[in-house]
Amino acid sequence: MAVEPLSPAVAAVRLPPANDASLHDEITSRADTVATYVRALKVRAVGKKALTGKGGRIAIVDGARTPFVRSFSVFKDMDVVDLAGVATAELVAKTGIDPREIDLAVFGVVVPALHAPNLGREVVFRASLPMTVQGTTVNLACASSNRAIAFGAQAILSGEAEVVIAGGAESLSNVPLTFGKHAQETFLRLSKARSLGQKLGAAGQFRPRDFAPVAPAIAEYTTGLSMGQSAEKMAKENDISRRAQDEFALQSHRRAAAAQAEGRFANQIVPTFPPPAYGQAVMADNGVRSDSSYEALAQLRPVFDRRYGTLTAGNSSPLTDGGAAVLLMSEEKAKALGYTPIAYLRSYAVAAVDPAGQLLQGPAFAAPAALEAAGVELAEMDLVEVHEAFAAQVLSTLKALASKKFGEEALGRSGAVGSVDLERVNVNGGSISIGHPFGATGARIVMQLAQELGRRQQNLGLVTVCAAGGHGFAMVLERD
């Protein structure tokens, strides 16, 4: 059959040139290419006045964490209780806090251990704290330990507690496996069987497919899309180049490698002896690639959209195991106990957007609210720590903040929130290189920002974290 020639009008249509923008151009001259249909209709923020009680401001006294390591590697035999316990025990030891002074432990985790679902309470036992210390657990996906810090702050302000340990942990090496509905029902019948005949009858109900576990997936319950698929959607809608993503990932590895080499993480990381041998200490994050190159990253194939995608294993955060904790108390309590806090909590905000739109764009709404509540502008931030779930997600946030169009149409402002100099963003690397144990990342970022502000003798810092469910968390810290 003869093929009809294209009409002149159709033949004249050409696809737009491929976006090959650099990292710098993507968040500056191309900021207005970010999508503006995303909305967060109500964002509540807690400001400096509300975060100052009878005892003064909320002080972050210090923090500690395990190394963050790739899942199924050296921490594969440690669960979330182990990891959170190591971080907490080290925090108590390094600060010299009398355990009897601690009132509450609040910990975040996304995938709890089935045998120990209340991580906050189990940490009390594992770290040998007094049994009278209350423990509770929160889940706000990747912002879980940020939420734990906020809950700890509110407990201090309300008078419920004076001293709080807040943090989180994740062991993606030990995600519980589930089985299909028929298999679960058959296992239950078998467990209730008493006679041999009943047991044989129940066992006879098994089918070969029942022994295939349901593969775990990091996906939204409401949309069915994985985090990576949602981030890929954002990369397309916000017109973010593969080049910019790979350049950002390379920057993360280079900065983290430099920080490791110069010992900037030494005061944060506790040497951890993993079972079963407990023989050799793990001393550093094992996902940082000092030998990473742009050429190597550019050769990696897309993972979530193999034909048209731009997200790869190289510009995404890896599955990671780790734990982290910070010590909180009122300003007056810290002074009375002789501590010099590493930072104070000035404000925080949580935003929520439709997860079917842009799942990880919540920080673009939470950050302006937190800044406003703190009474400061983005330009006044000495350092900014953005959680690096995916390079595309980080660039989506930075583009939105720098976009006049986004400010007007999505935020209802008179202009852009502001552009952030990359020299102030994630100066010691981020989750792409350091790793991302979901429940622990927020505490790691807060600790890392506070200590770097101190090292540089600077004052103000902003934290942003994206999270499942369409959440965004932002927090402003101050040292003076």
C-alpha positions, 0 to 999 in steps of 0.5 A, a space after each residue: 500500500 502506498 504511503 501518503 506523503 505528509 502535508 506541508 503543515 505536518 512536515 514543517 513541525 519539528 520537535 523542540 531541541 533537546 534540553 542540554 542546559 548546564 546546572 547553573 543555567 537550569 536554576 538561573 536563566 531557565 528558572 521560569 520553565 518550572 511548572 506552576 500548576 502545583 498548589 499547596 493551599 494552606 501552609 502552616 509555619 511555626 515561627 521564632 516567637 512560638 519557638 521561644 518559651 519560658 526557658 528561651 529558644 529550643 537548643 540543638 546541643 549536639 548530634 551523632 550518627 552511624 556511617 550511612 552505608 549502602 543497603 545489603 552491605 556492612 550493616 545488613 545484619 543490623 536493624 533499625 533498633 541497632 542503628 538508632 541505638 548506636 547513634 543514641 548511645 554515642 550522643 549520650 557519651 559524647 555530650 556527657 548528659 546524665 541519662 536521668 536528665 532525659 525525659 523523652 526519645 522521639 524517633 522517626 522510621 519509615 519501615 519499622 521492625 515488625 518485632 519492635 514497632 515503637 522505635 522511640 521506646 526501643 532506643 531507650 532500652 538499647 541505649 541503656 537509658 532509664 526505663 522512665 524515659 518515654 519513647 515514641 515513634 513518628 513517620 513522615 517518610 523522608 522527613 521523619 526525623 525532622 518531624 521528630 525534632 519538631 515534636 521534641 521541640 513542642 514537648 519542651 515548649 509545652 513543659 512535657 519535657 526538658 531534655 529530648 533525644 530526637 532522631 531516626 533510623 532506617 534499615 532497607 536491608 531488612 524490609 519485611 517481606 509480605 505474601 499474597 492474601 491467599 498465602 496469609 489466610 493459609 498460614 493463619 489456618 495452619 497456625 490455628 490447626 490442632 490435630 495432625 489432620 487439620 494441619 495436613 488439610 491446611 497445608 494442602 491449601 498452599 499453591 506454588 504461587 503462595 511462596 513467592 513474596 510480594 516484592 517491596 516497592 517504594 510507591 505511593 499508595 494513592 497513585 501507584 507511582 514509585 518515588 523515581 517515577 514521580 521524580 521522572 515526571 517532575 524532570 519532564 514537567 519542569 524541563 530539567 536537563 540530564 546534563 544538569 542532573 549529572 552535574 549536580 550529582 557529580 558536585 555532591 560526590 566531589 563535595 562529600 569526598 572533600 569533606 571526608 578527606 578533611 575530616 569534617 564528618 569526624 565529629 558526627 560519625 560514630 565508629 560502628 561495629 556490625 554483627 555478627 563478628 563485631 570485629 572491624 569498625 565501619 568509620 565512614 559513609 561508603 557510598 561517596 565516590 571520590 573517583 566519580 566523573 561526569 563522563 561516567 555518570 553520563 553513560 548510565 542508562 535511565 532507570 525509571 523511564 528507559 526510553 525517554 527518561 533522564 533519572 539514573 542510578 547515578 543522579 538518584 540517592 541509593 538505598 541506604 542503612 543508618 541511624 542519627 540522633 540529636 540532643 534538644 533542650 531549652 536554652 536555659 537548660 543548656 546553659 544550666 548544664 554547661 552546654 554551648 548549643 551548635 544551633 537554635 531552632 528559629 522556625 519550621 513549616 510543613 507543606 502538602 501538595 497533591 501527590 498525583 501532581 509533583 510528589 516531591 515539590 513540597 519544599 518549594 512551598 514549605 521553604 517560603 513559609 519557614 523563611 517568612 515565619 523566621 522573619 528572614 529572606 532566602 538571600 540572608 541564608 549563609 548555607 542551605 541544605 536540600 535533601 537530595 532524593 534525586 537531582 531532578 527533585 533538588 533542581 525542581 525546588 531551586 528552579 521554583 524558588 528562583 522563578 518569578 513566574 512560580 512565585 506569582 502563579 503558585 505562591 501568590 507572591 509579587 515575585 520570586 522567593 530568591 535564587 540560591 548560589 550553588 556555593 552555599 547549597 549542600 557544601 559537604 555533599 548530600 543524600 546522592 553521595 552520603 546516602 539516604 536512610 529514610 528515617 535518619 536523613 533529616 537529623 543528619 541534615 540538621 546536624 550537618 548544617 549546624 556544624 558547618 555553620 559553626 565551622 565557618 562562623 556563620 549564623 543562618 541556615 535553611 533545611 528543606 526535605 521532600 517526603 512521600 505523600 506530597 509533603 515538604 518540610 523546611 526549617 531555619 536554624 540560627 547560631 547566635 
